[in-house]
């Protein structure tokens, strides 16, 4: 009878190291009597049975030699060598493989750049960020696949705990980015940060200022892309890390009450919307749109004795805030930022249709403004339907489904998405023998409005006749009909 032993409880993992990289490295290590180990994320993910495309191999001694020899035997043509850092890496088939000499590190208080010296495997494991990332598997033939676990990382994996190998105050003060990584792993893996480590993050949160915003955003985006990003944001908030770089989101927190009238806590509402969106998309920038959709509620908040709290114009104000926030956080300022801006600006429009009368004209205008992003906009708006009253939510979602069907029907009939006026500026210039002028834009806009309002169909013949009418109203004289092409 075969007894199944869960992978995490085994003490030798040789049968899981079948990839040619491990076999070749083991051969060289054994022949040259070196010490080399697979370490870090690959080992962690192996034990958690998660896919991993990155292999880190630490060598006691010269990691560059092992990298070059492995590449030669595996017939890898390109090896990236970083002499100053004692590292080398190459890509082999589906894996990125990095080799580094074992080292020990010490830090200055004003920098996260360490003073690096050659070290032992123990030194190298001591400098790792968390116990679950300090696990190592031997590559020497005599001990191939044996696990080296000096900090009980296996127990922490089993219990789902993020914990530093050494004093967390030292670990986080030395390299404050590790605080963001702790929360990222907690969010990605669904793990709990051990209490002493969590307290230390709060204590050292202001140390994050010495980290470049690009590195911080890299970790934040990984948190945003986790299955339940609200978990990471709640930890970022409670540890005061979020306060260091995203004060606009912190400003969303809190409930204010006047005359017995309260508004919702927009911070937790935003996280709920973010989680809702994340159930239906892995798109980072749609998730960012969820984060930003109510970002302007604090500066637009007003109290009206008759109707209570209002946030008039927060969608337009939020769209304008987007570029400023993206610029400060060193996020892309290209089409990705414009996409987030657009969704923030339009996020109330489908909701307004749900609450009011759904006219073809309103649908056409929404399709025109959203273009190819209409489906993503609808995902965002559907995620924005939140309430503690489940009956209210279900009723609202049912009405929202009707708007979605109406969008599809109008799009199929009128082809408004990415609408281009059937009469061009060149057509108008030829018809009235004009040079570029303001009247051309006026006529194009009026034709567009007529189509969106349903006054005429979206075709060139009707648009052309309307163009002649609008031109005459503006005092323009068309050329003879025989000289005008309506095709």
VEXZA-765719 format. One record per residue: residue in one letter; x, y, z of N, C-alpha, C, CB in turn. Coordinates in steps of 0.1 Angstrom, whole numbers, plus 5000, padded with zeros to 4 digits. Glycine has a CB too. Layout:
AXYZXYZXYZXYZ;...
This chain:
X500849885000500050005000500950135000499050005012;X500650224991501450344989500850454998501450394975;X501650515007501250615015501550755009501850605030;X500450835006500650965000501151065011499351014994;X502251125008502851225017502751365010504351195021;X501951455015501751585009503151645007500951685018;X503351714996504651764992505251855002504451844979;X504451935010505052025020505751945031503952115025;X505351825034505851755046506951665042504651665052;X507351655030508551575026509851645030508451535011;X510851565031512151615035513151615024512751545047;X512851535013513651535001512851554989514551405001;X513251644980512451684969513151654956512051834970;X514051554956514751524944513851494932515751414946;X512751424934511851384923511151504917510851284928;X511251624923510551744918511551824910509951824929;X512851784910513851864904514351794891515151884913;X513451774882513651704870514151784858512451624866;X513951914860514352004849515851994845513952154852;X516152004832517651984829518552084836517752004814;X518052204839518952294846519452234859518152424849;X518552174867518952114879519951994878517752064887;X519651914867520551804865521951844861519951714854;X522051944852523351994848524052064859523152094836;X523352144867523952214878524452114888522952314885;X523752014891524151914900525351834896523051804903;X525451814883526651744877527851824879526451714862;X527851954876528952044878529352064892528652174871;X528352084901528552104915529251984921527252134922;X528851864917529351744923530751724918528451624919;X531051734905532351714899533351814905532351734884;X532951934908533852044913533852054928533552174906;X533051974934532851974949532452114954534151924956;X531452164948530952294952529752284960530652384939;X529352394966528052394974527152494966528252444989;X525952434962525052524955523652474958525252514939;X522652564958521352534963520252614955521252574978;X519152554952518052624947517352694960516952524940;X517052814958516652894970515552994967517852964977;X514753034977513853134975512453104969514353244966;X511953184960510553174955510253044948510353284946;X511252984941510952864934510652754944512152824925;X511452744955511252644965509952664972512352644975;X509652784975508352814982507152774973508252974985;X507252814960506152784951506052634948506252854938;X507152564948507152414946506452354958508652364946;X506652394970506052334982504552374982506752384994;X504152494977502752534976502052474964502652684977;X502852414956502352354943501752464934501252254946;X502452574934502152684925503152694913502152824933;X502752734901503652744890504752854893502952764877;X505952824888507052924889507952914877507852904902;X508253034872509153044860510553094863508453124849;X510853124876512053174880512853084889511853314887;X514053054886514952974895516053054900515452844887;X516253054913517453124919518353014925517053224930;X519653024920520552924925521653004932521152834914;X521952974945522953044953524152944954522453084967;X525353004952526552924952527452974962527252924938;X527952884971528952924981530352934973529052824993;X530653064970531853084961531453154949532552944958;X531953114937531753184925530553144917532953164916;X529453224918528253184911528353204896527053274916;X529253294892529453324877529953194870530353444875;X530953124876531453004870530352904868532552944879;X529552874877528552774876527552824865527752754889;X527252944864526252994854526852974840525953144856;X528053004838528752994825528852844821530053054825;X529152764830529352614827527952554824529952544839;X526952594832525652544829525152584815524652594840;X525352714812524952764799525652694788525252914798;X526952664790527752594779527152454777529252584783;X526952374787526452244786524952244780526452164799;X524152334784522852344779522752414766521952424790;X523852464761523952524748523052654747523452434737;X523252734758522552864759523552964754522152894774;X523153044744524153134737524353264745523653164724;X523253314751523353444758523253424773522253534753;X524353474780524353474794524653624799525453384800;X523753674807523953814812524653804825522553884814;X525853874824526753864836526854004842528153814832;X526754014855526854134863527954124873525454174870;X529154144868530354124876530354194890531654164869;X529854324890529854404902528954344913529454544899;X527954274908526954214918527154064920525554244913;X528154014912528353864914527253774909528753834928;X526453824900525353754895525353724880523953824899;X524653624876524553594861523253534859525753504856;X522653554847521353494845521253454830520253584849;X520353354827520053324813518653264813521053224807;X518153254801516853204799517053064792515853294790;X516352964798516452834792515052774790517352734800;X514652764778513252714775512252804782513052564779;X511552754792510452824798510852894811509252744800;X512152884815512552934828513653044827513152814836;X513553134837514553234839515453184850513953384841;X516753174848517653114858518653214862518352984852;X518753234875519753334880520753264890519053454887;X521953294889523053244898523653354905524153164890;X523853334918524553434926525353374937523453524933;X526453434940527353384951526653414964528753444950;X526853314974526253344987526953464993526553214996;X526153545000526653675005525953705018526453784995;X526653795025526053855037526054005034526853825050;X525054075041524854215038524754295051523554235030;X525154425050524954515061524454645055526254535070;X523754725062523054845057523454965065521554825056;X523355085057523455215064522055255066524255315055;X521855345076520455385079519755475069520455465092;X520555535060519955635050519855575036520855755050;X520055445035520055385022519655235023521455395015;X518955185012518655045011519654965004517255025005;X520755034999521754964992522754905002522555054982;X522854775002523754705013525154705009523254565015;X525954695020527354665018527454505017528254715030;X527954455006527854315003529254245005527354284989;X529354135011530554055013530253905009531154065027;X531253835005531053685003530653625017532353624998;X529753525016529353455028529053315026528053525033;X528453255036528053115036526553105033528353045050;X526152975031524652955029523853015041524352805027;X524352995053523753055065523653205064524453015078;X524653275060524653415058523553455048526053465054;X523553375037522653415026521153395031522953325014;X520953285038519553265043519153375054519453125049;X520153415062519853525072519453655065521153545080;X519953685053519553805047518253805039520653855037;X517653685039516353675031515253745038515953525029;X514253785031513153865037512253795046512353925026;X511853665042510853595050511253445051509453605045;X510853385062511153245064510753155053510553195077;X509653185047509153095036509953125023507653125033;X510753225023511653255011513153215014511553395007;X513353165026514753125030514952975028515053165044;X514052905024514152755022515052735010512752695019;X515952625012516852595001516952444999518352645005;X517152404986517352264983518752244977516252224972;X519452144982520752114978520852054964521452014988;X521852094957522152044943523251944942522352154934;X524051924953525151834953524551694953526051854966;X525151604945524651464943524451394956525551384934;X525351414966525251344979524051384987526451364987;X523551504985522351554993521351614983522851665003;X521351564971520451634961518951624965520651554947;X518351744966516951754969516651774984516251634964;X517751754992517451775007517151925010518751735015;X516251945019515852085022516652135034514352085025;X517052255033517752325044516752435049519152385040;X516252425061515252515067515552555081513852435067;X516452655082516952705095515952785103518152785093;X514852835097513952925104512552865104513953065097;X512452735103511152665103510152725093510552685117;X510652755081509852805070508752705066510652845059;X509052575067508052475064506852485073508652335065;X507052515086505952525095505152655092506452535110;X505852765088505152885084504352865072506153005083;X504852795062504052765050502852685053504952685040;X502952585062501852505066500752595073502252395075;X501252685082500252765089499852895082500952805103;X500452925070500153035063500553165069498653045061;X501853175073502353285081503553355073502853245095;X503453485073504553565068505353615080504053685059;X506653575080507453615092508953635088507453495103;X509553735094510953755090511853655097511353905094;X513053615091513953525097514653575110515053485087;X514953705109515653775120514653875126516953835116;X515153965135514454075141513754155130515354165150;X512454165130511754235119512154385118510254225120;X512454445130512854585129514154605121513154635144;X515054505122516254515115516054485100517354405120;X515254375098514854335084514254445076513954215084;X513254515082512454615075513154755075511154635082;X513954785085514754905085515854895074515254935099;X516454785074517554765064517054785049518154625065;X515954715046515354725033513854745034515654595024;X513354865035511954895037511054835026511755045038;X511554805014510654755004510154615009511454734991;X510854555018510354425023508954435030511354365033;X508654555035507354575041506254565031507254715048;X506454625019505554605008505454465003505954704996;X506654395003506654254999505854165008508054204997;X505954195021505254125031503754125028505554175046;X503254245026501854265023501454205009501454415023;X502354215000502154154987501954004988503254184977;X502853934995502753784997501553755005503953735004;X501153835015499953805023498753815014499853905035;X498753905005497653924996497553814985497654064989;X498753784979498753684969498453544974500153684962;X499053514985498953374991497853355001500253334997;X497153465005496153455015496753425029495153345011;X497953465031498653435044498453545054500153415041;X498753515066498653615077500053665081497953555089;X500253795083501553845087501653825102501753995083;X502753765106502953735121502953865129504253655123;X502353865141502053985148503354075150501553955162;X504454015154505654095156506054165143506754015162;X505954095132506354155119505354265115506454045109;X504154245118503054345114503254465123501654285117;X503554455135503854565144505054645139503954525159;X506054575135507254635130507054715118508354525128;X506154665109505854745096505254875100504854665087;X504354875109503755005114504755095120502654975124;X505655035128506755115134507655175124507455025144;X507955105113508955145104508355205091509855035100;X507055225090506355265078507055385071504955285080;X507455485079508055605073509355585066508155715084;X509955465069511255435062511055405047511855305069;X509755395043509455365029509955485020507955345027;X510155605026510455715019511855705012510555835028;X512655615016513955595009513855504998515055545019;X512755444995512555354984511955434972511555244987;X512455414960511955474948510455444946512755444936;X509755544941508255514939508055414929507555644935;X508955394919508855294909508855154916509955304899;X509755134926509755004932508554974941511054994941;X508055084947506855074955505655034946506555204963;X505555104934504455074925504454934919504455184914;X505654884918505854744913505154654922507354714910;X505454674935504754584945503254614946505454604959;X502954744946501454774947500754714935501254924947;X501254714923500554654912500354504913501254684899;X501354444919501254294922500154274932502554234927;X500054364942498954344952497554364945499054454963;X497554464936496254494929495854374920496454624920;X496854304915496554194906496354064914497754174897;X496354064927496053944935494553914934496553954949;X494153794938492753754937491853844945492653604941;X492253884957491453964966492254084970490853894978;X492454184961493354294964492954374976493454384953;X491654374981491254444992492054405005489754434995;X492454275005493154225016494554305018493454075015;X495154325006496454395007496254545010497154384993;X495154605005494954745008494654775023493854804999;X493854675028493554695043494854685051492554585047;X495754595047496954585054497854715052497754465050;X497854765040498654885037498055005045498554915022;X496755005047496155105055496455095070494655105053;X496254975075496454955090497954975094495954825094;X498854955085500254965088500855105084501054865081;X499955195079500355325075501255335063500955395087;X501455225056502255225044501555305033502555085039;X500255285032499455355021499555505023498055315021;X499655545036499755695039500955755033499655715054;X502055675031503255725026503255775012504355625029;X502355715003502455734989501055764983503155624982;X499955734990498655754983497655824993498155614979;X497955944996497056015006495656035001497656155009;X495456044987494156064982493255944985494256084967;X493855834985493055714989492755705004493755584985;X493655755012493455755026492355855029494755805034;X492255965021491156065024489756015022491456185014;X489655895015488355845013487755785025488455735002;X488555765036488155695048487255775056489355655056;X486355705063485555775074484155795069486155905077;X483255805080481855835078481455965086480955715082;X480856055079480456185086478956185087481056305078;X478456225099477056235101476656375105476656135112;X475656435098475056565102473556545102475556675092;X472856595112471356585113470856445110470756675102;X471656345115471256205114471456145100469856195118;X472056225091472356175078473756145076471856275067;X474056025071475455975070475755935055475755855079;X477055945052477455885039478255755041478255995030;X478355675031479155555033480655585034478855455021;X481355485039482855495040483355465026483455405051;X483855565019484155545005485455465003484255674998;X486255455013487455375012487055225011488455395025;X486255185020485855045020484955015009485155005034;X484155115004483355094992484255074980482355214990;X485255154979486255134968486855004968487355244969;X487254944980487854814980486854704976488354784994;X485554724980484554634976484354634960483154664983;X484354754955484254764940485554694933484154914936;X486654724939487954664934487854514934489154714942;X487354454945487254304946486254254936486854264960;X485154334934484054294925484554284911482854384926;X485354394907485954394894486954284892486654534891;X487654254902488754154901488154014899489554154914;X486953994902486353864900486153844885484953854907;X486153954877485753934863486853984853484554014860;X488054024858489054074849490454064856488854214844;X491454034848492854044853493554164848493653914849;X492754254842493354374836493754474847492354444826;X495054504848495554594858494854724857497054604857;X494654784845494254924844492754934846494554974831;X491954824844490554834848490454824863489754714841;X491354754869491354744884491754884889492354644889;X492754954882493055094887491855184885494255144878;X491055164875489855244873488955224885489155214860;X488855104890488055084902488555154914487954934905;X489855154915490555234926490255384925492055204927;X490255434913490155574911488755624909490955614899;X487755544908486455584904485755684913485555464902;X486055674926485455774936486555864943484655694946;X487655864936488855934943488556084946490055924934;X487656144939487356284941486156314950487156354927;X485656214957484556234966484956324977484056104971;X486056314984486456404995486456544991487756365000;X487056594980487056734977485656784971488156764967;X484856694967483556734962482356714972483156664949;X482756674984481656644994481056764999482256555005;X479656764999478956885004477656825012478456974993;X477156905022475956865029474856955025476256855044;X473756895021472556975018471456935028472056945003;X470857025035469856995045468656915040469457125052;X468356945027467156875021467456735017466656955009;X468656715010468856585004470056505011469156594990;X470756575020471856505027473156525019471556355028;X474056425019475356435014475356424998476256335020;X476156514992476256504977477756514974475556624971;X478056454962479456454956479356494942480056314958;X478656604939478456654925479756674918477556774925;X479756614906480956634897482156554901481356774897;X481956464910483256384914483756304903482856294926;X482956264893483456184882484356264873482256124874;X484056394870484856474862486056524870484056604857;X485956554882487056594891488056484892486556644905;X487456364894488356244895489156214883487456124899;X488456234871489256214859490356314858488256234847;X490156434862491256534862492356504872490756674864;X491956444883492956404893493856284889492256364906;X493356204880494056084875495356114870493156004865;X495556204861496856234855497856284865496756334844;X497356364875498256414885498756304894497556524894;X497856214898498256104907499156004899496956024912;X498855974887499655884879501055944877499055854865;X501156074875502456134873503256124886502256284869;X502656154898503356144910503856004913502556204921;X502955904910503255764913504155694902501955684915;X504555774892505355724881504655604874506755684886;X503355614873502555524865502555574851501155504871;X502255484841502255524827501355644824501855414818;X501855744816501055854812500555844798501855984814;X500555724793500155704779498655664778501055594773;X498355574768496955534766496355464778496955434754;X497155404787496655334799496055434808497855254806;X496755554810496255654819494955714813497355764821;X494955734800493755794793492555704794494055824778;X492855574794491755474796491155484810492355334793;X492055494820491555504834490755634835492755504844;X491255744830490555874830489155864824491355974822;X489055794812487755784806486855704814487955714792;X487255594820486355514828485855594841486955384832;X486755664847486455744858485355854854487655814865;X485655914843484756024839483355964835485356094826;X483255844830481955794825481255694835482155724812;X481855674847481455564855479955584861482355544866;X479555704861478155724866477055714855478055864872;X477555724842476555724831475655604830477255744818;X476155484830475255364830474355354842476155234829;X474955394854474055394866472955494865474955434878;X473155604858472055704856471055644847472655834850;X471455564837470455504828469655404836471155434817;X470255334845469455234853468455294861470455154862;X468755414867467755484875466655554868468555584884;X466955594855466055674848465455604836466655804843;X464955674826464355624814465455594804463255714808;X465555474799466555434790466155464775466955284791;X466655584770466255624757467355574747466055774756;X467055554735468055524725469055634723467355494711;X468655754725469555864724470655864734468756004724;X470255834747471155824758472155714756470455814771;X471555604751472455484748473455514737471555364744;X472955584726473955614715475055704720473155684704;X474755804729475755894734476755824743475056014741;X476255724751477155654759478055564750476355564769;X477555504740478355414731479355504724477455344721;X478955624720479855714712481055754721479155834708;X480755784734481855834743482755724748481255914754;X482155614750482955494756483755424745482055404763;X483155414733483855344722484155204725485155414719;X485355154722485755014725485854984740487054984718;X485755084748485855054763484555044769486655174769;X483455034761482155024767481954894776481055024756;X482554784771482354664779483054674792482954544771;X484254734792484954744805484254844814486454794802;X483654954808482955044816481754974823482455164807;X481054894815479954814821480354724832479254744810;X481554664831482054574842482354664854483454514837;X482954784852483254874864481954914870483954994859;X480954954862479655004868478854894875478855064857;X478954774869478254654876478954634889478354534867;X480254644890480954624903480654724913482454614900;X480254844908479954964917478654954923480055094908;X477854844920476554824927476854754940475554744917;X476854824951477154764964476154824974478554804969;X475754734983474754774994474754655003473354804988;X474454695016474254585026472854525024474354645040;X471954585016470654535014470754455001469654655012;X470754315003470954224992469754234982471054084997;X468554254987467354274978467554394968466054284986;X468054504974468254624967469354604956468754744976;X470354534959471454504950470954414938472654424957;X470154314941469654224931468754294922468954104937;X467854384927466954464919467754554910465954544928;X468754624915469554714907470254644896470554784916;X470854524899471554444889470654394878472254324896;X469354364882468454324872468154434862467154274878;X467954554867467854674858469054704850467454794867;X470254674856471454704849471654604837472654684859;X471154484839471154384828470354434817470654244833;X469254494820468354554809469054664801467054604815;X469854744808470554844801471654784792471254944811;X472254674797473254604789472654554776473954494797;X471554494777470854434766470454554756469554364770;X470054664761469654774753470954834746469054894762;X472054834752473354874746473654784734474454864756;X473454654736473754564725472854584713473654414729;X471554604716470554624706470754744698469154624712;X471054864704471254984698472554984690471355104708;X473654914695474854904688474754824675475954834697;X473954714676473754634664472954714653472954504667;X472054794658471154874648471854994643469854914655;X472555064651473055194647474555204645472655294657;X475355104649476755104647477455234652477155084632;X477155264665477655394670479055384676476655444681;X479455254681480755244688481855294678480955094692;X482755374683483855434675483255504663484855324671;X482155574665481455644655482255744648480255714661;X482255744635482955844626481855914618484055784617;X481656044618480556104610480656064596480756254611;X479456024590479455974576479756084566478055924573;X479756214570480156324562481456384568478956434561;X482456394560483756434566483956584564484956364559;X484956644570485256784568485556814554486456824577;X486256714547486556734533485256744524487456624528;X484256654528483056664521482356804522482056554526;X482356854534481756984536482557094529481757024552;X483857094529484657194521484357184506486157164524;X484257064501483957054487482557104483484056914482;X481557064492480157104490479957254489479257044500;X480657324498480457474499481657554494480157504514;X482657484488483857544483484457634494483457634471;X484757564505485357624517486857594519484557594529;X487557684525488857654531488557614546489857774529;X489557564553489357524567488857644575490657484573;X487757624582487057734590486257674601486257814581;X485757754610484957714621483657654618484757834630;X483057694607481757644603481757494600481257714590;X482957444595483057304592482857214605484457274586;X483457264616483357194629481957204634484257244639;X481257314632479857334637478957234630479457484635;X479157224616478257134609478456994613478557154593;X479756954614480056814618479456774632481556784619;X479556874641478956854655477456834654479356964664;X476856924646475356914645474856784638474857034638;X475656744629475356614622475456494632476256584610;X476556504640476856394650475656394660478156424657;X475256514665474256524675472856464669474056664680;X472656494656471456454650471356304649471256514636;X472556244646472556094646472456034660473856044639;X473156094669473056034683471656054689474056104692;X470956164685469656184690468556104683469256334689;X468956044672468055964664467256044654467155894673;X467556164651466856254642467056194628467356394642;X468256144624468556084612469255944614469356174602;X469255864604470055734605471455764603469455634595;X472355664607473755684606474155634592474455594617;X473855714582474255684568474655814561473255604561;X475355804550475955924544474856004537476955884534;X473855934531472856004523472056104532471855904517;X471556054543470756144552471656254558470056064563;X472856214562473756304568474156414558475056234573;X474256384545474656474535473556584533474956404522;X472256534532471156624531471056724543469856554529;X471356674555471256754567472456854566471356674579;X473556814561474656904560474357024551475956834553;X473557004540473157114531472257214539472457064519;X471357154547470457234555471157324565469357154562;X472057254572472857324582473757434576473757224591;X474357404564475157504558474457624554475757434545;X473257604548472357724544472057804557471157674537;X471757734568471357804580472557894585470957714591;X473757854582474957924585475358034575476157834588;X474558044564474758144554475758094543475358264560;X475957964542476857914532476057874520477557784537;X476657884508476057854496476657734489476057974486;X475857624487476457504481476657524467475457384484;X477557444461477857444447476657374440479157364444;X476557384427475457314420475457164424475657334405;X474157114425474056974429474756884419472556944429;X474856914407475556824397476956814400475356884383;X477556904407478956894410479256834424479657034410;X478156794431478356734444478256584444477256794454;X479156524450479156374451478556334464480556314449;X477556254464476956204476477356064480475356214475;X478256014473478755884475479855874485479255814462;
